[in-house]
Amino acid sequence: MPWLSALLIHGVLIALAQRLPLLTRAGWIHAGALGTILLGSLGWQGWLAVVLYLALGSAVTKLGFRDKQRRGLAEARGGSRGPENVWGSAATGAALALLIGAGLEPRSVLLVGFAASFAAKLADTFGSEIGKRWGRTTVLITSFRRVPPGTEGAISLEGTLASAFGSLLMGVLMLALQLIPSWPLTGLVVLIGLVATLAESLFGALVQDRYDWMSNELVNALQTSLAAVLAITAMQI
């Protein structure tokens, strides 16, 4: 799709969507920029995949929101995402989309990296939000010492299963939208999404609390980048 058309379409869509509580006002503007990149580079399939990612991530954030809010575990701003959340989650995918749009080959390999980055992020969102609300026993991934829900690097059985489901859901959506060509590659994307999410927990436990500048959004960008690199590397083997 021509870039000007993609920009005009998103100008209209963002103007209509401003009142939806999924994003802040600034978040919607940045989402419009992201959407323009996706639509211009990948067409409607890549764009729709990320719209569905946003909808699913926002929906799971709202689950048990009052309880999480009462315990101080809820996302800020009532769960609405800002610009930092948009790019923390999607910068890797946007970069890969731009490379694909520029004609870099092999396209199929870059698409698997794109899919893996969003599978990892949806896995992280599902695991975090469901683990904080319904995780019965929360332990630190490095020592398996019991810690309060919401601790950096904490995991639970319920959260890990939710992560696996989130990664599976995103992988199947990517397959349905023909961004991934086969079930075996979908399985690869799902597995890498879960592995990258566990690696993110490990990173959080070992590093994140030691540095004030190590924000959640930066960790999210590192997680999605790891997933993309793992997927692209696996495709070369």
C-alpha positions in Angstrom: 0.0 0.0 0.0 1.4 3.5 -0.9 2.7 5.3 2.2 0.6 8.4 1.7 -2.6 6.2 1.7 -1.4 4.5 4.8 -0.8 7.8 6.5 -4.2 9.2 5.5 -6.0 6.0 6.7 -4.4 6.2 10.1 -5.1 9.9 10.4 -8.8 9.0 10.2 -8.6 5.9 12.3 -6.7 7.6 15.2 -9.1 10.6 15.1 -12.0 8.1 15.5 -10.3 6.0 18.2 -9.1 8.7 20.5 -11.8 8.1 23.1 -11.2 4.4 23.4 -9.4 3.7 26.7 -6.8 1.4 25.2 -4.2 4.1 24.8 -3.5 7.6 26.1 -3.9 10.5 23.6 -0.2 10.6 22.9 -0.2 6.8 22.8 -2.8 6.9 20.0 -0.7 9.3 17.9 2.3 7.0 18.2 0.1 4.0 17.4 -0.9 5.9 14.3 2.8 6.2 13.3 3.3 2.5 14.0 0.2 1.5 12.0 1.4 3.6 9.1 4.7 1.7 9.1 3.0 -1.6 9.3 0.4 -0.9 6.6 2.9 0.7 4.3 5.5 -2.1 4.7 3.5 -5.3 5.2 0.0 -4.5 4.0 -3.2 -5.2 5.9 -2.0 -8.6 7.3 0.9 -7.2 9.3 -1.3 -4.2 10.4 -4.1 -6.5 11.6 -1.8 -8.8 13.4 -0.5 -5.9 15.6 -4.1 -4.5 16.1 -5.1 -7.9 17.4 -2.0 -8.0 19.6 -3.0 -4.6 21.1 -6.6 -5.7 21.6 -5.7 -9.0 23.3 -3.0 -7.4 25.5 -5.4 -4.6 26.6 -8.1 -7.1 27.3 -6.0 -9.4 29.5 -4.7 -6.3 31.3 -8.3 -5.5 32.3 -8.9 -9.0 33.8 -9.1 -8.7 37.6 -8.1 -5.1 37.3 -9.8 -3.9 40.5 -8.1 -6.6 42.5 -4.7 -5.8 41.0 -5.3 -2.1 41.7 -6.2 -2.8 45.3 -2.9 -4.6 45.8 -0.8 -2.0 43.9 -0.1 -4.4 41.0 -2.2 -2.7 38.3 -0.8 -0.9 35.3 -0.7 2.8 35.6 -3.3 5.1 34.0 -6.0 2.5 34.3 -4.2 0.1 32.0 -4.0 2.7 29.1 -0.8 2.4 27.2 1.4 5.5 26.4 4.0 6.1 23.6 6.7 4.3 25.7 4.6 1.2 25.8 3.8 1.3 22.1 7.5 1.4 21.1 8.7 -0.8 23.9 6.5 -3.5 22.6 6.7 -2.8 18.9 10.0 -1.2 18.0 11.6 -4.5 17.0 8.6 -5.4 14.9 8.5 -2.0 13.3 12.2 -2.2 12.4 11.7 -5.6 10.8 8.6 -4.3 8.9 10.7 -1.4 7.5 13.4 -3.8 6.4 10.8 -6.0 4.6 9.2 -2.9 3.1 12.6 -1.9 1.7 12.9 -5.2 -0.1 15.5 -6.9 2.1 15.6 -10.6 1.6 14.8 -13.3 2.6 11.4 -11.8 3.4 10.1 -15.1 4.9 12.9 -15.1 7.5 12.3 -11.5 8.5 8.5 -12.3 8.8 9.2 -15.1 11.2 11.3 -12.7 13.3 8.5 -10.2 13.2 6.0 -12.8 14.3 8.3 -14.1 17.1 8.7 -10.5 18.5 5.0 -10.1 19.0 4.5 -13.7 20.2 7.1 -13.0 23.0 5.4 -9.7 24.0 1.9 -11.1 24.1 3.3 -14.1 26.1 4.9 -11.6 28.5 1.6 -9.6 28.9 -0.5 -12.7 29.5 2.0 -14.2 32.0 2.4 -11.0 33.9 -1.2 -9.9 34.1 -2.7 -13.4 34.9 0.2 -14.3 37.1 -0.3 -11.2 39.2 -4.0 -11.8 39.6 -4.2 -15.6 39.8 -0.7 -16.9 40.6 -0.9 -19.0 43.8 2.8 -19.3 44.4 5.1 -16.7 43.0 8.9 -17.5 43.1 12.0 -15.8 41.8 13.2 -17.4 38.6 16.8 -17.5 39.8 16.4 -19.1 43.2 12.8 -20.3 43.3 12.5 -18.3 46.6 9.0 -17.2 47.3 8.4 -13.5 46.6 5.4 -11.2 46.4 3.5 -11.0 43.0 4.8 -8.2 40.8 8.5 -8.7 41.9 10.9 -8.3 39.0 11.9 -11.7 37.8 9.0 -13.5 39.6 7.2 -16.4 37.9 4.3 -18.6 38.8 2.9 -21.8 37.3 -0.3 -20.0 36.3 1.6 -17.1 34.8 3.9 -19.4 32.9 0.9 -21.4 31.4 -0.7 -18.1 30.5 2.5 -17.0 28.8 2.5 -20.2 26.8 -1.1 -19.6 25.8 -0.4 -16.0 24.8 2.5 -17.1 22.6 0.4 -19.8 21.0 -2.5 -17.4 20.4 -0.2 -14.9 18.6 1.5 -17.6 16.6 -1.8 -19.0 15.4 -3.0 -15.5 14.4 0.2 -15.0 12.5 -0.4 -18.3 10.7 -4.0 -17.4 9.9 -2.9 -14.1 8.5 -0.3 -15.9 6.3 2.6 -14.1 7.9 4.0 -17.5 8.9 3.7 -20.1 6.1 3.4 -23.4 8.0 2.5 -25.1 11.3 6.2 -26.2 12.0 7.3 -22.5 11.8 4.3 -21.5 14.0 5.6 -24.0 16.6 9.0 -22.4 16.4 7.6 -19.0 16.9 5.5 -20.1 19.9 8.4 -21.8 21.5 10.7 -18.8 21.0 8.0 -16.5 22.4 7.9 -18.5 25.6 11.7 -18.8 25.9 12.2 -15.1 25.4 9.6 -14.4 28.1 11.4 -16.6 30.6 14.7 -14.9 29.6 13.0 -11.6 30.3 12.1 -12.8 33.8 15.7 -13.9 34.3 17.0 -10.5 33.1 14.6 -8.8 35.4 15.8 -10.8 38.4 19.5 -10.3 37.7 19.8 -6.8 36.2 16.7 -4.6 36.1 16.5 -3.5 39.8 20.2 -2.6 39.8 19.9 0.3 37.3 17.4 3.1 37.5 17.5 3.7 33.8 16.5 0.1 33.1 12.8 0.7 32.5 10.2 -1.9 31.8 9.8 -0.5 28.3 13.6 -1.0 27.6 13.4 -4.5 28.9 10.4 -5.2 26.7 12.4 -4.0 23.7 15.3 -6.3 24.6 12.9 -9.2 25.0 11.3 -8.7 21.6 14.7 -8.2 20.0 15.9 -11.5 21.6 12.9 -13.3 20.2 13.4 -11.9 16.7 17.1 -12.8 16.8 16.5 -16.3 18.0 13.8 -16.9 15.3 15.9 -15.5 12.5 19.0 -17.5 13.7 16.9 -20.7 13.9 15.7 -20.2 10.3 19.3 -20.1 9.1 20.2 -23.4 10.7 
